[in-house]
């Protein structure tokens, strides 16, 4: 059975991996939101991704509590978008 770790229990490498995964998800959701006409969500998601990416070294090492808050905000933002748009766009191309 795989156990779950809190961010405080993770190694620096694990924190960097989770931060990177969340940034990628935020960026994907931002692109999808733009296509769906959700400009506000797209901008908020993109800016949060940029904030996390720009501070990822500090968040993974020294600013663990800030990382926890930002990850919670990101997960809330992603979850809210997925509830409104449960089926991701099949293609980014416009026909």
C-alpha contacts under 8 A as a table, 3 or more apart, distances in Angstrom:
res1	aa1	res2	aa2	distance
5	X	8	X	7.75
5	X	9	X	5.64
5	X	10	X	6.29
6	X	9	X	5.24
6	X	10	X	6.58
7	X	10	X	5.22
7	X	15	X	6.76
7	X	64	X	7.25
7	X	68	X	6.71
8	X	64	X	6.95
10	X	13	X	7.90
10	X	14	X	5.65
10	X	15	X	6.08
11	X	14	X	5.10
11	X	15	X	6.23
12	X	15	X	5.07
12	X	16	X	6.18
12	X	60	X	5.49
12	X	61	X	6.11
13	X	16	X	5.07
13	X	17	X	6.19
13	X	60	X	7.76
14	X	17	X	5.04
14	X	18	X	6.25
15	X	18	X	5.22
15	X	19	X	6.07
15	X	60	X	5.27
16	X	19	X	5.12
16	X	20	X	6.06
16	X	56	X	6.83
16	X	57	X	7.51
16	X	60	X	5.65
17	X	20	X	5.13
17	X	21	X	6.13
18	X	21	X	5.04
18	X	22	X	6.12
19	X	22	X	5.20
19	X	23	X	6.15
19	X	52	X	7.12
19	X	53	X	7.68
19	X	56	X	6.91
19	X	60	X	7.94
19	X	71	X	7.54
20	X	23	X	5.07
20	X	24	X	6.19
20	X	53	X	7.32
21	X	24	X	5.14
21	X	25	X	6.22
22	X	25	X	5.02
22	X	26	X	6.08
22	X	49	X	7.77
22	X	71	X	7.48
22	X	74	X	7.21
22	X	75	X	7.93
23	X	26	X	5.07
23	X	27	X	6.17
23	X	49	X	4.83
23	X	50	X	7.74
23	X	52	X	6.85
23	X	53	X	6.70
24	X	27	X	5.12
24	X	28	X	6.17
24	X	49	X	7.70
25	X	28	X	5.07
25	X	29	X	6.02
25	X	78	X	7.87
26	X	29	X	5.07
26	X	30	X	5.97
26	X	45	X	5.50
26	X	46	X	6.57
26	X	48	X	7.69
26	X	49	X	5.86
26	X	74	X	7.24
26	X	78	X	6.86
27	X	30	X	4.95
27	X	31	X	6.30
27	X	45	X	6.83
27	X	46	X	5.86
27	X	49	X	6.51
28	X	31	X	5.24
28	X	32	X	6.23
29	X	32	X	4.98
29	X	33	X	5.88
29	X	42	X	7.22
29	X	45	X	7.26
29	X	78	X	7.14
29	X	81	X	7.84
30	X	33	X	5.02
30	X	34	X	6.21
30	X	41	X	6.90
30	X	42	X	4.11
30	X	43	X	6.96
30	X	45	X	5.53
30	X	46	X	5.84
31	X	34	X	5.19
31	X	35	X	6.52
31	X	42	X	6.70
32	X	35	X	5.16
32	X	36	X	6.26
32	X	42	X	7.85
32	X	88	X	7.28
32	X	89	X	6.75
32	X	92	X	7.75
33	X	36	X	4.88
33	X	37	X	6.15
33	X	38	X	4.90
33	X	39	X	6.73
33	X	41	X	6.56
33	X	42	X	5.25
34	X	37	X	5.19
34	X	38	X	5.53
34	X	39	X	5.59
34	X	42	X	5.65
35	X	38	X	7.51
35	X	92	X	7.58
38	X	41	X	5.51
38	X	42	X	6.10
39	X	42	X	4.99
39	X	43	X	6.17
40	X	43	X	5.27
40	X	44	X	6.14
41	X	44	X	5.10
41	X	45	X	5.86
41	X	81	X	7.77
42	X	45	X	5.23
42	X	46	X	6.03
43	X	46	X	5.08
43	X	47	X	6.04
44	X	47	X	5.23
44	X	48	X	6.12
45	X	48	X	5.22
45	X	49	X	6.15
45	X	74	X	7.66
45	X	77	X	7.26
46	X	49	X	5.09
46	X	50	X	6.21
47	X	50	X	5.00
47	X	51	X	6.11
48	X	51	X	5.00
48	X	52	X	6.20
48	X	70	X	7.92
48	X	74	X	7.17
49	X	52	X	5.24
49	X	53	X	6.01
50	X	53	X	5.08
50	X	54	X	5.85
51	X	54	X	5.26
51	X	55	X	6.26
52	X	55	X	5.30
52	X	56	X	5.58
52	X	59	X	7.80
52	X	67	X	7.98
52	X	70	X	7.30
53	X	56	X	5.08
55	X	58	X	5.54
55	X	59	X	5.99
56	X	59	X	4.94
56	X	60	X	5.95
57	X	60	X	5.31
57	X	61	X	6.32
58	X	61	X	5.23
58	X	62	X	5.26
58	X	63	X	5.60
59	X	62	X	6.04
59	X	63	X	4.53
59	X	64	X	5.49
59	X	66	X	6.67
59	X	67	X	5.04
60	X	63	X	6.79
60	X	64	X	6.31
60	X	67	X	7.19
61	X	64	X	6.60
63	X	66	X	5.32
63	X	67	X	6.19
64	X	67	X	4.90
64	X	68	X	6.17
65	X	68	X	5.00
65	X	69	X	6.39
66	X	69	X	5.12
66	X	70	X	6.16
67	X	70	X	5.12
67	X	71	X	5.97
68	X	71	X	5.19
68	X	72	X	6.18
69	X	72	X	5.14
69	X	73	X	6.25
70	X	73	X	5.04
70	X	74	X	6.08
71	X	74	X	4.98
71	X	75	X	6.08
72	X	75	X	5.17
72	X	76	X	6.14
73	X	76	X	5.14
73	X	77	X	6.12
74	X	77	X	5.09
74	X	78	X	6.09
75	X	78	X	5.12
75	X	79	X	5.93
76	X	79	X	5.12
76	X	80	X	6.08
77	X	80	X	5.30
77	X	81	X	6.35
78	X	81	X	5.25
78	X	82	X	6.17
79	X	82	X	5.07
79	X	83	X	6.14
80	X	83	X	5.19
80	X	84	X	6.51
81	X	84	X	5.23
81	X	85	X	5.95
81	X	86	X	7.96
82	X	85	X	4.85
82	X	86	X	4.89
82	X	87	X	7.82
83	X	86	X	5.56
85	X	88	X	6.79
89	X	92	X	6.87
91	X	94	X	7.98
